[in-house]
Amino acid sequence: MLTEKQSALLKFIGRYQMENGASPTIKEMREHFGVSSDNSILKHLNALQEKGEIEKGDTPRSIKMLGSVREIMETAKNIVSLPILSTIPAGGATIGEQEEIGRMELGSDMVKRPDSSFILRVTGESMEGAGIFAGDHVIVGQGIEPKVGDIVVALVDGGSTLKSLVKTGGKYYLQAENPAYEDIHPLESLEVQGVVTGLIRSYL
């Protein structure tokens, strides 16, 4: 069991390590707790070491990273935070500004391009044949060379939509994956804004 002061010191060391990536010095610990002598800090550090809570050496910042801190930091390395943008229609193209409405944290193994990806919430039913339903979130990677057959977010004649990219007779168009919806053939322009690389679905 830790005393109240030992527990407070251990928590301070953990917070400091999380924020700075290193351990606090004796002076920093002393100043934080408002004590004038190193001896009281050293007494509590020795007690924490004897109880197996910390490992320390002879240098000012020699307290090794706490196990709980290492675990959190290792987990954080594998987490990617992506912006959630305004909803994208899986139906007819509609004009709308895409602005960040929140963020979502995902495992890095789910995101091919962490630095250039975003998330969109799907509305509409035109992509149900591809297993994408209204309310789903899609992970969209920018800077990926789109290929025929990819599901893409595209700006077509001024409106954004989610469709499959198809090419016929040398011309690209957007194909719905639901026979109740028409394909979209650009009248003037078709610009792929990103390629769908993942799908997130909530069953709640």
For each residue, the residues with C-beta under 8 A, 3 or more apart:
1:
2: 6 7 10 48 51 53
3: 6 7 44 47
4: 7 8
5: 8 9 44
6: 2 3 9 10 44 47 48 51 53
7: 2 3 4 10 11
8: 4 5 11 12 33
9: 5 6 12 13 29 33 41 44 45 48
10: 2 6 7 13 14 48 53 54 66
11: 7 8 14 15
12: 8 9 15 16 24 29 32 33
13: 9 10 16 17 23 24 29 54 63 66
14: 10 11 17 18 66 68 69
15: 11 12 18 19
16: 12 13 19 20 22 23 24 28
17: 13 14 20 21 22 23 65 66 69
18: 14 15 69 72 73
19: 15 16
20: 16 17 24
21: 17
22: 16 17 61
23: 13 16 17 61 62 63 64 65
24: 12 13 16 20 28 29 32 61 63
25: 28 29 60 61
26: 29 30 38 41 42 60
27: 30 31 38 60
28: 16 24 25 31 32
29: 9 12 13 24 25 26 32 33 41
30: 26 27 33 35 36 37 38 40 41
31: 27 28 34
32: 12 24 28 29
33: 8 9 12 29 30 41
34: 31
35: 30 40 41
36: 30
37: 30 40 41
38: 26 27 30 41 42
39: 42 43
40: 30 35 37 43 44
41: 9 26 29 30 33 35 37 38 44 45
42: 26 38 39 45 46
43: 39 40 46 47
44: 3 5 6 9 40 41 47 48
45: 9 41 42 48 49 54 56 63
46: 42 43 49 50
47: 3 6 43 44 50 51
48: 2 6 9 10 44 45 51 53 54
49: 45 46 52 53 54 55 56
50: 46 47
51: 2 6 47 48
52: 49
53: 2 6 10 48 49 66
54: 10 13 45 48 49 63 64 66
55: 49 63 64
56: 45 49 62 63 64
57: 62
58: 62
59: 62
60: 25 26 27
61: 22 23 24 25
62: 23 56 57 58 59
63: 13 23 24 45 54 55 56
64: 23 54 55 56
65: 17 23 69 70 73
66: 10 13 14 17 53 54 69 70
67: 70 71
68: 14 71 72
69: 14 17 18 65 66 72 73
70: 65 66 67 73 74
71: 67 68 74 75
72: 18 68 69 75 76
73: 18 65 69 70 76 77
74: 70 71 77 78
75: 71 72 78 79
76: 72 73 79
77: 73 74 108
78: 74 75 107 108 109
79: 75 76 105 106 107 108
80: 105 106 107 108 110 111 114 117
81: 103 104 105
82: 103 104 105 106 111 114 117 118 119 139
83: 100 102 103 118 119
84: 100 101 102 103 104 118 119 120 121 137
85: 88 98 99 100 101 118 119 120
86: 96 97 98 99 101 120
87: 120 121 122 123
88: 85 98 120 121 122 123 138 153 160 161 162
89: 92 93 94 123 124 160 161 162
90: 122 123 124 125 126 127 132 134 161 162 163
91: 94 123 124 125 126 161 181
92: 89 159 161 181 182 184
93: 89 156 157 158 159 160 161 184
94: 89 91 159 160 161
95: 158 159 160
96: 86 160
97: 86
98: 85 86 88 120 160
99: 85 86
100: 83 84 85 103
101: 84 85 86
102: 83 84
103: 81 82 83 84 100
104: 81 82 84 119 137 200
105: 79 80 81 82
106: 79 80 82 110 111 139 200
107: 78 79 80 110 111
108: 77 78 79 80 111 114
109: 78
110: 80 106 107 139 198
111: 80 82 106 107 108 114 117 139 141 197 198
112: 117 141 144 197 198
113: 116 117 141 142 143 144 197
114: 80 82 108 111 117
115:
116: 113 141 142 143
117: 80 82 111 112 113 114 139 140 141 142 194 197
118: 82 83 84 85 139 140 142 194
119: 82 83 84 85 104 137 138 139 140 200
120: 84 85 86 87 88 98 137 138 140 153 162
121: 84 87 88 135 136 137
122: 87 88 90 127 132 133 134 135 136 137 138 162
123: 87 88 89 90 91 134
124: 89 90 91 127 134 162
125: 90 91 128 133 134 178 180 181
126: 90 91 162 163 176 177 178 180 181
127: 90 122 124 130 131 132 133 151 162 163 164 176 177 178
128: 125 131 132 133 177 178
129: 177 178 179
130: 127 151 164 177
131: 127 128 199
132: 90 122 127 128 136 138 151 162 177 196 199
133: 122 125 127 128 136 201
134: 90 122 123 124 125
135: 121 122 201 202
136: 121 122 132 133 199 200 201
137: 84 104 119 120 121 122 199 200 201
138: 88 119 120 122 132 151 153 162 196 198 199 200
139: 82 106 110 111 117 118 119 196 197 198 199 200
140: 117 118 119 120 153 193 194 195 196 197
141: 111 112 113 116 117 144 194 195 196 197
142: 113 116 117 118 193 194
143: 113 116
144: 112 113 141 194 195 197
145:
146: 150 152 165 192 195
147: 150 165
148: 165 166 167
149: 164 165 166
150: 146 147 164 165 195 196
151: 127 130 132 138 162 163 164 165 195 196
152: 146 162 163 164 165 174 192 193 194 195 196
153: 88 120 138 140 160 161 162 192 193 194 195 196
154: 160 161 162 163 165 174 190 191 192 193
155: 158 159 160 189 190 191 193
156: 93 159 160 161 174 184 186 189 190 191
157: 93 186 187 188 189 190
158: 93 95 155 189
159: 92 93 94 95 155 156
160: 88 89 93 94 95 96 98 153 154 155 156 193
161: 88 89 90 91 92 93 94 153 154 156 174 184
162: 88 89 90 120 122 124 126 127 132 138 151 152 153 154 196
163: 90 126 127 151 152 154 174 175 176 177 183 184
164: 127 130 149 150 151 152 174 175 176 177
165: 146 147 148 149 150 151 152 154 172 174 175 192
166: 148 149 172 173 174 175 183
167: 148 170 171 172 173
168: 171 173
169:
170: 167
171: 167 168 185
172: 165 166 167 186 190
173: 166 167 168 183 184 185 186 190
174: 152 154 156 161 163 164 165 166 183 184 185 186 190
175: 163 164 165 166 183
176: 126 127 163 164 179 181 182 183 184
177: 126 127 128 129 130 132 163 164
178: 125 126 127 128 129 181
179: 129 176
180: 125 126
181: 91 92 125 126 176 178
182: 92 176
183: 163 166 173 174 175 176
184: 92 93 156 161 163 173 174 176
185: 171 173 174
186: 156 157 172 173 174 189 190
187: 157
188: 157
189: 155 156 157 158 186
190: 154 155 156 157 172 173 174 186
191: 154 155 156
192: 146 152 153 154 165 195
193: 140 142 152 153 154 155 160
194: 117 118 140 141 142 144 152 153
195: 140 141 144 146 150 151 152 153 192
196: 132 138 139 140 141 150 151 152 153 162 199
197: 111 112 113 117 139 140 141 144
198: 110 111 112 138 139
199: 131 132 136 137 138 139 196
200: 104 106 119 136 137 138 139
201: 133 135 136 137
202: 135
203:
204:
